[in-house]
Amino acid sequence: MSQTRADVAVVGGGILGLAHAYHAAKAGKRVVLFERSPRAMGASIRNFGMVWPMGQPAGKMHQMAMTSRRHWLDVIAAAKLPHYPTGSLHVVYREDEATVAQEFAALAPAQGFDVTWLNAAQVLERSPAVVPEGLLGGLWSPTEVVVDPRVTLWTLPSFLSEQLGVTLRYNTAVTSIDLPRVTAGGETWEVDTVYVCGGDDFQTLYPAVFAESGITRCKLQMLRTAAQPNQWQLGPSLAAGLTLRFYSSFGMCPSLPQLKARIAAETPEYDQWGIHVLVSQTAAGEITLGDTHEYGLAVDIFDKPELDDLVLRYLATFARFPDQTITQRWHGVYAKHPDQPYCRFAPAPGVQVVTAPGGSGMTLSFGLAAETLSL
Ligand SMILES: Cc1cc2nc3c(=O)[nH]c(=O)nc-3n(C[C@H](O)[C@H](O)[C@H](O)COP(=O)(O)OP(=O)(O)OC[C@H]3O[C@@H](n4cnc5c(N)ncnc54)[C@H](O)[C@@H]3O)c2cc1C
């Protein structure tokens, strides 16, 4: 068994692990990153790639998202990652949705959000995908950025290795942490600090901590279209009325309870399965669509085609693309705490477990890691 030495060990090659490795290496630390799979296969590669500050509640979390976005733009430039800095549009077709969106446009700028209400004609000028029939208008925000999760998760490790000197150990599960020793694969490393970013695997390394954490899992079903022809561009990422009841940022809107009540009464199936519909584009031009939310530690391994149908039925009310053919379907799972926006535990001196950013891990990653390292 070989003996090796680093300042920092990172467990997990998802976006939280990569972000912690990035900041630690930029701070001059010698970093080793362990990922148990040959390449990342967890939540980070299965997502929309949306860096979405718009969804974070005003205050600390929105600020963390904006800090994260700033780091993302640095990383994107340095690692030459494909991305769409195209902002977002929340489009609305019902009066109660328009009321909530307009309330947000009135209240949120004072809380640091860069948002504007657009009328229907202005929305259509910004997006070739939005359905014009019945459109009342939309919320425009320039801050949202989309990266391609596959390209990012598979190429950022090489950047960390080649440009920042991070040692990569893929196909290598960490099986024991007893500082200064970290055991992984056939190696024992000596390190000062460990960041455990193991995603929804929260029982292997610290079972007692996680048994008491209250963290659960959330399963999401996703779809992707064929690459759009002739380099057709989506423009801003899209969301619609259902999303207004999903992100806690909209909690500042006085009319939100009435909107939620109307949706619950009219379409309870969308509440039952936690469905709202987001639309983003990949580097290859495909359109990523989702999502649904099923909570519980025991994740159903079988997908439910009827939930995909509900997503597509709602999508048809607000967006269409030149090629609507669905070519990929998958599900992803993330760890989530019922009350906390993320969790950080210190199960032993020198060890920090950072996990459960829920549906916002891509958005928060670099800001959350900066906070872990007190940057
Ligand atoms: C379908 C879907 C869509 C989403 N869309 C978005 C979005 O658009 N925007 C957004 O902000 N967030 C989104 N999210 C949330 C976001 O993807 C997650 O919050 C984030 O990816 C969590 O990152 P992570 O690094 O903690 O976990 P993961 O990406 O799951 O990575 C954890 C890694 O740790 C490894 N690991 C675990 N244990 C060990 C061990 N002992 N040794 C070595 N390796 C280990 C695993 O193999 C895994 O690769 C979405 C999530 C899903 C599932």
The ligand as an SDF file (V2000), in Angstrom:
LIG
                    3D

 53 58  0  0  0  0  0  0  0  0999 V2000
  -32.5760   16.1190  -12.1890 C   0  0  0  0  0  0  0  0  0  0  0  0
  -31.9220   17.2180  -11.4120 C   0  0  0  0  0  0  0  0  0  0  0  0
  -31.9730   18.5250  -11.8950 C   0  0  0  0  0  0  0  0  0  0  0  0
  -31.3450   19.5480  -11.1780 C   0  0  0  0  0  0  0  0  0  0  0  0
  -31.2450   20.7900  -11.7340 N   0  0  0  0  0  0  0  0  0  0  0  0
  -30.4790   21.7340  -11.1080 C   0  0  0  0  0  0  0  0  0  0  0  0
  -30.1990   22.9700  -11.7460 C   0  0  0  0  0  0  0  0  0  0  0  0
  -30.4990   23.1700  -12.9290 O   0  0  0  0  0  0  0  0  0  0  0  0
  -29.5770   23.9490  -11.0340 N   0  0  0  0  0  0  0  0  0  0  0  0
  -29.1550   23.7320   -9.7410 C   0  0  0  0  0  0  0  0  0  0  0  0
  -28.6450   24.6540   -9.1260 O   0  0  0  0  0  0  0  0  0  0  0  0
  -29.2740   22.5100   -9.1680 N   0  0  0  0  0  0  0  0  0  0  0  0
  -29.9260   21.5170   -9.8210 C   0  0  0  0  0  0  0  0  0  0  0  0
  -30.0780   20.2870   -9.2480 N   0  0  0  0  0  0  0  0  0  0  0  0
  -29.4370   20.0310   -7.9650 C   0  0  0  0  0  0  0  0  0  0  0  0
  -27.9680   19.7380   -8.1330 C   0  0  0  0  0  0  0  0  0  0  0  0
  -27.7440   18.9140   -9.2490 O   0  0  0  0  0  0  0  0  0  0  0  0
  -27.4340   19.0650   -6.8550 C   0  0  0  0  0  0  0  0  0  0  0  0
  -27.7480   19.8540   -5.7320 O   0  0  0  0  0  0  0  0  0  0  0  0
  -25.9160   18.9220   -6.9480 C   0  0  0  0  0  0  0  0  0  0  0  0
  -25.5740   18.2870   -8.1550 O   0  0  0  0  0  0  0  0  0  0  0  0
  -25.3630   18.1490   -5.7600 C   0  0  0  0  0  0  0  0  0  0  0  0
  -23.9750   18.0250   -5.9840 O   0  0  0  0  0  0  0  0  0  0  0  0
  -23.1020   17.0660   -5.1080 P   0  0  0  0  0  0  0  0  0  0  0  0
  -21.7150   17.2550   -5.5440 O   0  0  0  0  0  0  0  0  0  0  0  0
  -23.4510   17.2770   -3.6750 O   0  0  0  0  0  0  0  0  0  0  0  0
  -23.6600   15.6020   -5.4300 O   0  0  0  0  0  0  0  0  0  0  0  0
  -23.3680   14.5970   -6.6470 P   0  0  0  0  0  0  0  0  0  0  0  0
  -23.3390   15.2860   -7.9440 O   0  0  0  0  0  0  0  0  0  0  0  0
  -24.3580   13.4830   -6.4840 O   0  0  0  0  0  0  0  0  0  0  0  0
  -21.8980   14.0780   -6.3950 O   0  0  0  0  0  0  0  0  0  0  0  0
  -21.5310   13.2880   -5.2850 C   0  0  0  0  0  0  0  0  0  0  0  0
  -20.3870   12.4060   -5.7240 C   0  0  0  0  0  0  0  0  0  0  0  0
  -19.7780   11.8280   -4.5900 O   0  0  0  0  0  0  0  0  0  0  0  0
  -19.3350   10.5350   -4.9680 C   0  0  0  0  0  0  0  0  0  0  0  0
  -19.0970    9.7860   -3.7290 N   0  0  0  0  0  0  0  0  0  0  0  0
  -19.9820    9.5090   -2.7340 C   0  0  0  0  0  0  0  0  0  0  0  0
  -19.3870    8.8090   -1.7560 N   0  0  0  0  0  0  0  0  0  0  0  0
  -18.0900    8.6530   -2.1240 C   0  0  0  0  0  0  0  0  0  0  0  0
  -16.9640    8.0150   -1.5130 C   0  0  0  0  0  0  0  0  0  0  0  0
  -17.0620    7.4160   -0.3160 N   0  0  0  0  0  0  0  0  0  0  0  0
  -15.7760    8.0380   -2.1580 N   0  0  0  0  0  0  0  0  0  0  0  0
  -15.6560    8.6570   -3.3640 C   0  0  0  0  0  0  0  0  0  0  0  0
  -16.7060    9.2520   -3.9930 N   0  0  0  0  0  0  0  0  0  0  0  0
  -17.9000    9.2640   -3.3670 C   0  0  0  0  0  0  0  0  0  0  0  0
  -20.4740   10.0210   -5.8130 C   0  0  0  0  0  0  0  0  0  0  0  0
  -20.0550    8.9410   -6.6370 O   0  0  0  0  0  0  0  0  0  0  0  0
  -20.8590   11.2470   -6.6020 C   0  0  0  0  0  0  0  0  0  0  0  0
  -20.2000   11.3400   -7.8620 O   0  0  0  0  0  0  0  0  0  0  0  0
  -30.7060   19.2510   -9.9410 C   0  0  0  0  0  0  0  0  0  0  0  0
  -30.6770   17.9410   -9.4660 C   0  0  0  0  0  0  0  0  0  0  0  0
  -31.2590   16.9290  -10.1990 C   0  0  0  0  0  0  0  0  0  0  0  0
  -31.1770   15.5150   -9.6770 C   0  0  0  0  0  0  0  0  0  0  0  0
  1  2  1  0
  2  3  1  0
  2 52  2  0
  3  4  2  0
  4  5  1  0
  4 50  1  0
  5  6  2  0
  6  7  1  0
  6 13  1  0
  7  8  2  0
  7  9  1  0
  9 10  1  0
 10 11  2  0
 10 12  1  0
 12 13  2  0
 13 14  1  0
 14 15  1  0
 14 50  1  0
 15 16  1  0
 16 17  1  0
 16 18  1  0
 18 19  1  0
 18 20  1  0
 20 21  1  0
 20 22  1  0
 22 23  1  0
 23 24  1  0
 24 25  2  0
 24 26  1  0
 24 27  1  0
 27 28  1  0
 28 29  2  0
 28 30  1  0
 28 31  1  0
 31 32  1  0
 32 33  1  0
 33 34  1  0
 33 48  1  0
 34 35  1  0
 35 36  1  0
 35 46  1  0
 36 37  1  0
 36 45  1  0
 37 38  2  0
 38 39  1  0
 39 40  1  0
 39 45  2  0
 40 41  1  0
 40 42  2  0
 42 43  1  0
 43 44  2  0
 44 45  1  0
 46 47  1  0
 46 48  1  0
 48 49  1  0
 50 51  2  0
 51 52  1  0
 52 53  1  0
M  END
$$$$
